[in-house]
């Protein structure tokens, strides 16, 4: 598999991220993020807000998601 992310972050403008739709995609069960349940949402309002808060708040949310994964994951390294 060419790409095998350990974390997937979704954000849809005006819609809820539906991890079950990602899981249902053919062949995606072999992706570590899907197999390990590491599918996360960042609310679109958080990253699409005007001004620098989109960057600071968005980066903080990504930092939390990836930090939690790194702390708990046997795959880190």
Biopython code that builds the backbone (N, CA, C, O; Angstrom):
import numpy as np
from Bio.PDB.StructureBuilder import StructureBuilder

atoms = [
    (1, "UNK", "N", (0.854, -1.171, 0.000)),
    (1, "UNK", "CA", (0.000, 0.000, 0.000)),
    (1, "UNK", "C", (0.902, 1.237, 0.000)),
    (1, "UNK", "O", (1.772, 1.380, 0.859)),
    (2, "UNK", "N", (0.688, 2.111, -0.954)),
    (2, "UNK", "CA", (1.542, 3.283, -1.113)),
    (2, "UNK", "C", (1.387, 4.272, 0.036)),
    (2, "UNK", "O", (2.379, 4.774, 0.564)),
    (3, "UNK", "N", (0.183, 4.543, 0.411)),
    (3, "UNK", "CA", (-0.081, 5.468, 1.518)),
    (3, "UNK", "C", (-0.791, 4.707, 2.625)),
    (3, "UNK", "O", (-1.767, 3.996, 2.388)),
    (4, "UNK", "N", (-0.284, 4.871, 3.824)),
    (4, "UNK", "CA", (-0.870, 4.156, 4.945)),
    (4, "UNK", "C", (-0.836, 5.049, 6.179)),
    (4, "UNK", "O", (-0.033, 4.829, 7.085)),
    (5, "UNK", "N", (-1.716, 6.067, 6.216)),
    (5, "UNK", "CA", (-1.699, 6.971, 7.374)),
    (5, "UNK", "C", (-2.143, 6.265, 8.646)),
    (5, "UNK", "O", (-2.968, 5.351, 8.624)),
    (6, "UNK", "N", (-1.574, 6.712, 9.741)),
    (6, "UNK", "CA", (-1.951, 6.183, 11.046)),
    (6, "UNK", "C", (-3.052, 7.016, 11.690)),
    (6, "UNK", "O", (-3.672, 6.587, 12.662)),
    (7, "UNK", "N", (-3.295, 8.213, 11.144)),
    (7, "UNK", "CA", (-4.346, 9.106, 11.641)),
    (7, "UNK", "C", (-5.006, 9.746, 10.420)),
    (7, "UNK", "O", (-4.323, 10.176, 9.491)),
    (8, "UNK", "N", (-6.320, 9.805, 10.429)),
    (8, "UNK", "CA", (-7.072, 10.510, 9.391)),
    (8, "UNK", "C", (-7.913, 11.574, 10.084)),
    (8, "UNK", "O", (-8.623, 11.291, 11.049)),
    (9, "UNK", "N", (-7.822, 12.804, 9.577)),
    (9, "UNK", "CA", (-8.592, 13.917, 10.111)),
    (9, "UNK", "C", (-9.530, 14.395, 9.014)),
    (9, "UNK", "O", (-9.096, 14.689, 7.900)),
    (10, "UNK", "N", (-10.808, 14.471, 9.331)),
    (10, "UNK", "CA", (-11.801, 14.929, 8.371)),
    (10, "UNK", "C", (-12.455, 16.211, 8.841)),
    (10, "UNK", "O", (-12.614, 16.457, 10.037)),
    (11, "UNK", "N", (-12.828, 17.020, 7.862)),
    (11, "UNK", "CA", (-13.573, 18.243, 8.146)),
    (11, "UNK", "C", (-14.341, 18.614, 6.888)),
    (11, "UNK", "O", (-13.753, 18.806, 5.823)),
    (12, "UNK", "N", (-15.642, 18.713, 7.017)),
    (12, "UNK", "CA", (-16.485, 19.065, 5.889)),
    (12, "UNK", "C", (-17.219, 20.355, 6.213)),
    (12, "UNK", "O", (-17.772, 20.509, 7.302)),
    (13, "UNK", "N", (-17.221, 21.259, 5.282)),
    (13, "UNK", "CA", (-17.890, 22.547, 5.451)),
    (13, "UNK", "C", (-19.399, 22.328, 5.560)),
    (13, "UNK", "O", (-20.050, 21.916, 4.599)),
    (14, "UNK", "N", (-19.941, 22.608, 6.738)),
    (14, "UNK", "CA", (-21.376, 22.514, 6.937)),
    (14, "UNK", "C", (-21.917, 21.118, 7.119)),
    (14, "UNK", "O", (-23.130, 20.942, 7.238)),
    (15, "UNK", "N", (-21.055, 20.120, 7.144)),
    (15, "UNK", "CA", (-21.511, 18.747, 7.322)),
    (15, "UNK", "C", (-20.690, 18.059, 8.396)),
    (15, "UNK", "O", (-19.554, 18.443, 8.673)),
    (16, "UNK", "N", (-21.271, 17.053, 8.987)),
    (16, "UNK", "CA", (-20.585, 16.261, 9.998)),
    (16, "UNK", "C", (-19.678, 15.247, 9.310)),
    (16, "UNK", "O", (-20.057, 14.642, 8.307)),
    (17, "UNK", "N", (-18.484, 15.068, 9.854)),
    (17, "UNK", "CA", (-17.576, 14.030, 9.384)),
    (17, "UNK", "C", (-18.188, 12.678, 9.718)),
    (17, "UNK", "O", (-18.613, 12.443, 10.848)),
    (18, "UNK", "N", (-18.230, 11.801, 8.739)),
    (18, "UNK", "CA", (-18.864, 10.492, 8.913)),
    (18, "UNK", "C", (-17.805, 9.390, 8.800)),
    (18, "UNK", "O", (-17.585, 8.854, 7.714)),
    (19, "UNK", "N", (-17.153, 9.052, 9.905)),
    (19, "UNK", "CA", (-16.091, 8.043, 9.837)),
    (19, "UNK", "C", (-16.570, 6.691, 9.310)),
    (19, "UNK", "O", (-15.793, 5.948, 8.709)),
    (20, "UNK", "N", (-17.837, 6.371, 9.530)),
    (20, "UNK", "CA", (-18.337, 5.092, 9.027)),
    (20, "UNK", "C", (-18.305, 5.034, 7.504)),
    (20, "UNK", "O", (-18.207, 3.949, 6.930)),
    (21, "UNK", "N", (-18.385, 6.166, 6.856)),
    (21, "UNK", "CA", (-18.283, 6.194, 5.391)),
    (21, "UNK", "C", (-16.842, 5.957, 4.937)),
    (21, "UNK", "O", (-16.603, 5.343, 3.898)),
    (22, "UNK", "N", (-15.906, 6.440, 5.711)),
    (22, "UNK", "CA", (-14.494, 6.188, 5.402)),
    (22, "UNK", "C", (-14.200, 4.703, 5.588)),
    (22, "UNK", "O", (-13.565, 4.079, 4.738)),
    (23, "UNK", "N", (-14.659, 4.147, 6.689)),
    (23, "UNK", "CA", (-14.438, 2.734, 7.001)),
    (23, "UNK", "C", (-15.048, 1.836, 5.924)),
    (23, "UNK", "O", (-14.493, 0.783, 5.610)),
    (24, "UNK", "N", (-16.176, 2.242, 5.362)),
    (24, "UNK", "CA", (-16.893, 1.423, 4.383)),
    (24, "UNK", "C", (-16.254, 1.420, 2.998)),
    (24, "UNK", "O", (-16.641, 0.614, 2.151)),
    (25, "UNK", "N", (-15.294, 2.291, 2.747)),
    (25, "UNK", "CA", (-14.666, 2.337, 1.418)),
    (25, "UNK", "C", (-13.887, 1.054, 1.158)),
    (25, "UNK", "O", (-13.189, 0.542, 2.033)),
    (26, "UNK", "N", (-14.020, 0.555, -0.048)),
    (26, "UNK", "CA", (-13.364, -0.689, -0.425)),
    (26, "UNK", "C", (-11.845, -0.587, -0.247)),
    (26, "UNK", "O", (-11.210, 0.346, -0.739)),
    (27, "UNK", "N", (-11.289, -1.551, 0.455)),
    (27, "UNK", "CA", (-9.849, -1.626, 0.660)),
    (27, "UNK", "C", (-9.312, -0.781, 1.794)),
    (27, "UNK", "O", (-8.149, -0.924, 2.171)),
    (28, "UNK", "N", (-10.133, 0.096, 2.344)),
    (28, "UNK", "CA", (-9.654, 1.001, 3.383)),
    (28, "UNK", "C", (-9.459, 0.313, 4.727)),
    (28, "UNK", "O", (-8.810, 0.880, 5.607)),
    (29, "UNK", "N", (-9.985, -0.859, 4.912)),
    (29, "UNK", "CA", (-9.814, -1.562, 6.185)),
    (29, "UNK", "C", (-8.351, -1.921, 6.437)),
    (29, "UNK", "O", (-7.968, -2.200, 7.574)),
    (30, "UNK", "N", (-7.532, -1.915, 5.383)),
    (30, "UNK", "CA", (-6.109, -2.221, 5.525)),
    (30, "UNK", "C", (-5.279, -1.003, 5.929)),
    (30, "UNK", "O", (-4.100, -1.141, 6.256)),
    (31, "UNK", "N", (-5.876, 0.178, 5.911)),
    (31, "UNK", "CA", (-5.161, 1.392, 6.300)),
    (31, "UNK", "C", (-5.068, 1.421, 7.822)),
    (31, "UNK", "O", (-6.083, 1.256, 8.499)),
    (32, "UNK", "N", (-3.869, 1.629, 8.375)),
    (32, "UNK", "CA", (-3.724, 1.603, 9.837)),
    (32, "UNK", "C", (-4.690, 2.523, 10.581)),
    (32, "UNK", "O", (-5.220, 2.129, 11.620)),
    (33, "UNK", "N", (-4.930, 3.720, 10.090)),
    (33, "UNK", "CA", (-5.842, 4.645, 10.777)),
    (33, "UNK", "C", (-7.246, 4.058, 10.880)),
    (33, "UNK", "O", (-7.911, 4.218, 11.904)),
    (34, "UNK", "N", (-7.692, 3.390, 9.845)),
    (34, "UNK", "CA", (-9.022, 2.787, 9.845)),
    (34, "UNK", "C", (-9.031, 1.550, 10.742)),
    (34, "UNK", "O", (-9.938, 1.375, 11.556)),
    (35, "UNK", "N", (-8.035, 0.705, 10.593)),
    (35, "UNK", "CA", (-7.962, -0.519, 11.399)),
    (35, "UNK", "C", (-7.883, -0.212, 12.891)),
    (35, "UNK", "O", (-8.425, -0.955, 13.710)),
    (36, "UNK", "N", (-7.207, 0.885, 13.244)),
    (36, "UNK", "CA", (-7.022, 1.248, 14.646)),
    (36, "UNK", "C", (-8.054, 2.246, 15.162)),
    (36, "UNK", "O", (-7.981, 2.667, 16.316)),
    (37, "UNK", "N", (-9.014, 2.628, 14.321)),
    (37, "UNK", "CA", (-10.055, 3.563, 14.745)),
    (37, "UNK", "C", (-9.551, 4.974, 14.968)),
    (37, "UNK", "O", (-10.094, 5.695, 15.804)),
    (38, "UNK", "N", (-8.536, 5.379, 14.247)),
    (38, "UNK", "CA", (-7.953, 6.709, 14.404)),
    (38, "UNK", "C", (-8.500, 7.668, 13.343)),
    (38, "UNK", "O", (-7.740, 8.236, 12.558)),
    (39, "UNK", "N", (-9.810, 7.839, 13.328)),
    (39, "UNK", "CA", (-10.490, 8.769, 12.439)),
    (39, "UNK", "C", (-11.081, 9.864, 13.306)),
    (39, "UNK", "O", (-11.874, 9.594, 14.208)),
    (40, "UNK", "N", (-10.696, 11.091, 13.030)),
    (40, "UNK", "CA", (-11.067, 12.211, 13.889)),
    (40, "UNK", "C", (-11.661, 13.342, 13.063)),
    (40, "UNK", "O", (-11.396, 13.476, 11.868)),
    (41, "UNK", "N", (-12.462, 14.141, 13.726)),
    (41, "UNK", "CA", (-13.078, 15.298, 13.072)),
    (41, "UNK", "C", (-12.563, 16.584, 13.705)),
    (41, "UNK", "O", (-12.405, 16.679, 14.922)),
    (42, "UNK", "N", (-12.309, 17.559, 12.859)),
    (42, "UNK", "CA", (-12.127, 18.936, 13.305)),
    (42, "UNK", "C", (-13.297, 19.701, 12.706)),
    (42, "UNK", "O", (-13.464, 19.731, 11.487)),
    (43, "UNK", "N", (-14.092, 20.308, 13.547)),
    (43, "UNK", "CA", (-15.267, 21.041, 13.073)),
    (43, "UNK", "C", (-14.841, 22.113, 12.072)),
    (43, "UNK", "O", (-13.868, 22.832, 12.297)),
    (44, "UNK", "N", (-15.568, 22.210, 10.982)),
    (44, "UNK", "CA", (-15.219, 23.169, 9.933)),
    (44, "UNK", "C", (-15.251, 24.603, 10.442)),
    (44, "UNK", "O", (-14.467, 25.434, 9.984)),
    (45, "UNK", "N", (-16.135, 24.907, 11.372)),
    (45, "UNK", "CA", (-16.194, 26.263, 11.920)),
    (45, "UNK", "C", (-14.886, 26.643, 12.612)),
    (45, "UNK", "O", (-14.516, 27.816, 12.659)),
    (46, "UNK", "N", (-14.201, 25.653, 13.140)),
    (46, "UNK", "CA", (-12.940, 25.916, 13.826)),
    (46, "UNK", "C", (-11.833, 26.317, 12.851)),
    (46, "UNK", "O", (-11.071, 27.244, 13.123)),
    (47, "UNK", "N", (-11.747, 25.626, 11.724)),
    (47, "UNK", "CA", (-10.655, 25.910, 10.799)),
    (47, "UNK", "C", (-11.033, 26.869, 9.673)),
    (47, "UNK", "O", (-10.162, 27.333, 8.937)),
    (48, "UNK", "N", (-12.320, 27.169, 9.535)),
    (48, "UNK", "CA", (-12.750, 28.096, 8.481)),
    (48, "UNK", "C", (-13.108, 29.475, 9.015)),
    (48, "UNK", "O", (-13.554, 30.336, 8.256)),
    (49, "UNK", "N", (-12.918, 29.696, 10.314)),
    (49, "UNK", "CA", (-13.231, 31.010, 10.872)),
    (49, "UNK", "C", (-12.253, 32.039, 10.309)),
    (49, "UNK", "O", (-11.098, 31.707, 10.040)),
    (50, "UNK", "N", (-12.690, 33.263, 10.130)),
    (50, "UNK", "CA", (-11.801, 34.274, 9.575)),
    (50, "UNK", "C", (-10.709, 34.678, 10.570)),
    (50, "UNK", "O", (-10.905, 34.636, 11.785)),
    (51, "UNK", "N", (-9.575, 35.062, 10.031)),
    (51, "UNK", "CA", (-8.483, 35.572, 10.849)),
    (51, "UNK", "C", (-7.532, 34.488, 11.317)),
    (51, "UNK", "O", (-7.667, 33.321, 10.951)),
    (52, "UNK", "N", (-6.577, 34.888, 12.124)),
    (52, "UNK", "CA", (-5.522, 33.955, 12.558)),
    (52, "UNK", "C", (-6.015, 32.854, 13.486)),
    (52, "UNK", "O", (-5.316, 31.858, 13.668)),
    (53, "UNK", "N", (-7.185, 33.001, 14.072)),
    (53, "UNK", "CA", (-7.702, 31.947, 14.956)),
    (53, "UNK", "C", (-7.870, 30.627, 14.207)),
    (53, "UNK", "O", (-7.749, 29.558, 14.805)),
    (54, "UNK", "N", (-8.147, 30.690, 12.907)),
    (54, "UNK", "CA", (-8.268, 29.465, 12.123)),
    (54, "UNK", "C", (-6.968, 28.669, 12.179)),
    (54, "UNK", "O", (-6.977, 27.441, 12.265)),
    (55, "UNK", "N", (-5.862, 29.385, 12.130)),
    (55, "UNK", "CA", (-4.569, 28.712, 12.214)),
    (55, "UNK", "C", (-4.252, 28.267, 13.628)),
    (55, "UNK", "O", (-3.874, 27.116, 13.846)),
    (56, "UNK", "N", (-4.400, 29.157, 14.581)),
    (56, "UNK", "CA", (-4.026, 28.799, 15.943)),
    (56, "UNK", "C", (-4.947, 27.722, 16.510)),
    (56, "UNK", "O", (-4.468, 26.753, 17.100)),
    (57, "UNK", "N", (-6.255, 27.875, 16.342)),
    (57, "UNK", "CA", (-7.196, 26.887, 16.857)),
    (57, "UNK", "C", (-7.102, 25.574, 16.077)),
    (57, "UNK", "O", (-7.152, 24.489, 16.657)),
    (58, "UNK", "N", (-6.967, 25.688, 14.763)),
    (58, "UNK", "CA", (-6.848, 24.495, 13.921)),
    (58, "UNK", "C", (-5.586, 23.705, 14.228)),
    (58, "UNK", "O", (-5.621, 22.478, 14.327)),
    (59, "UNK", "N", (-4.470, 24.414, 14.379)),
    (59, "UNK", "CA", (-3.210, 23.748, 14.709)),
    (59, "UNK", "C", (-3.299, 23.117, 16.100)),
    (59, "UNK", "O", (-2.794, 22.015, 16.312)),
    (60, "UNK", "N", (-3.925, 23.795, 17.028)),
    (60, "UNK", "CA", (-4.078, 23.245, 18.379)),
    (60, "UNK", "C", (-4.893, 21.949, 18.335)),
    (60, "UNK", "O", (-4.562, 20.983, 19.023)),
    (61, "UNK", "N", (-5.949, 21.928, 17.531)),
    (61, "UNK", "CA", (-6.773, 20.722, 17.419)),
    (61, "UNK", "C", (-5.974, 19.577, 16.786)),
    (61, "UNK", "O", (-6.037, 18.439, 17.252)),
    (62, "UNK", "N", (-5.228, 19.881, 15.733)),
    (62, "UNK", "CA", (-4.378, 18.860, 15.114)),
    (62, "UNK", "C", (-3.316, 18.362, 16.093)),
    (62, "UNK", "O", (-3.041, 17.164, 16.164)),
    (63, "UNK", "N", (-2.728, 19.278, 16.836)),
    (63, "UNK", "CA", (-1.708, 18.917, 17.819)),
    (63, "UNK", "C", (-2.274, 17.952, 18.860)),
    (63, "UNK", "O", (-1.619, 16.979, 19.234)),
    (64, "UNK", "N", (-3.485, 18.225, 19.323)),
    (64, "UNK", "CA", (-4.124, 17.352, 20.311)),
    (64, "UNK", "C", (-4.367, 15.961, 19.733)),
    (64, "UNK", "O", (-4.056, 14.958, 20.377)),
    (65, "UNK", "N", (-4.916, 15.896, 18.530)),
    (65, "UNK", "CA", (-5.228, 14.608, 17.895)),
    (65, "UNK", "C", (-3.957, 13.793, 17.684)),
    (65, "UNK", "O", (-3.899, 12.617, 18.045)),
    (66, "UNK", "N", (-2.952, 14.416, 17.105)),
    (66, "UNK", "CA", (-1.713, 13.698, 16.812)),
    (66, "UNK", "C", (-0.958, 13.375, 18.099)),
    (66, "UNK", "O", (-0.365, 12.303, 18.219)),
    (67, "UNK", "N", (-0.978, 14.297, 19.059)),
    (67, "UNK", "CA", (-0.325, 14.040, 20.346)),
    (67, "UNK", "C", (-0.950, 12.862, 21.078)),
    (67, "UNK", "O", (-0.243, 12.024, 21.638)),
    (68, "UNK", "N", (-2.274, 12.802, 21.073)),
    (68, "UNK", "CA", (-2.959, 11.672, 21.715)),
    (68, "UNK", "C", (-2.578, 10.365, 21.030)),
    (68, "UNK", "O", (-2.317, 9.362, 21.694)),
    (69, "UNK", "N", (-2.548, 10.379, 19.701)),
    (69, "UNK", "CA", (-2.165, 9.177, 18.956)),
    (69, "UNK", "C", (-0.732, 8.778, 19.298)),
    (69, "UNK", "O", (-0.464, 7.607, 19.567)),
    (70, "UNK", "N", (0.180, 9.732, 19.290)),
    (70, "UNK", "CA", (1.593, 9.439, 19.553)),
    (70, "UNK", "C", (1.792, 8.864, 20.950)),
    (70, "UNK", "O", (2.625, 7.981, 21.154)),
    (71, "UNK", "N", (1.031, 9.362, 21.898)),
    (71, "UNK", "CA", (1.159, 8.892, 23.281)),
    (71, "UNK", "C", (0.634, 7.464, 23.442)),
    (71, "UNK", "O", (1.188, 6.679, 24.212)),
    (72, "UNK", "N", (-0.424, 7.133, 22.722)),
    (72, "UNK", "CA", (-1.102, 5.847, 22.902)),
    (72, "UNK", "C", (-0.755, 4.782, 21.884)),
    (72, "UNK", "O", (-1.120, 3.620, 22.066)),
    (73, "UNK", "N", (-0.062, 5.141, 20.822)),
    (73, "UNK", "CA", (0.108, 4.235, 19.702)),
    (73, "UNK", "C", (1.382, 3.402, 19.779)),
    (73, "UNK", "O", (2.455, 3.926, 20.077)),
    (74, "UNK", "N", (1.263, 2.121, 19.513)),
    (74, "UNK", "CA", (2.470, 1.291, 19.406)),
    (74, "UNK", "C", (3.184, 1.512, 18.071)),
    (74, "UNK", "O", (4.305, 1.038, 17.887)),
    (75, "UNK", "N", (2.538, 2.235, 17.127)),
    (75, "UNK", "CA", (3.097, 2.472, 15.795)),
    (75, "UNK", "C", (4.043, 3.662, 15.734)),
    (75, "UNK", "O", (4.757, 3.843, 14.748)),
    (76, "UNK", "N", (4.049, 4.467, 16.781)),
    (76, "UNK", "CA", (4.875, 5.675, 16.712)),
    (76, "UNK", "C", (6.348, 5.301, 16.650)),
    (76, "UNK", "O", (6.757, 4.203, 17.027)),
    (77, "UNK", "N", (7.117, 6.249, 16.165)),
    (77, "UNK", "CA", (8.543, 5.955, 16.149)),
    (77, "UNK", "C", (9.280, 6.606, 15.109)),
    (77, "UNK", "O", (10.493, 6.425, 15.007)),
]
sb = StructureBuilder()
sb.init_structure("model")
sb.init_model(0)
sb.init_chain("A")
sb.init_seg("    ")
for serial, (resi, resn, name, xyz) in enumerate(atoms, 1):
    if name == "N":
        sb.init_residue(resn, " ", resi, " ")
    sb.init_atom(name, np.array(xyz, "f"), 0.0, 1.0, " ", f" {name:<3s}", serial, name[0])
structure = sb.get_structure()
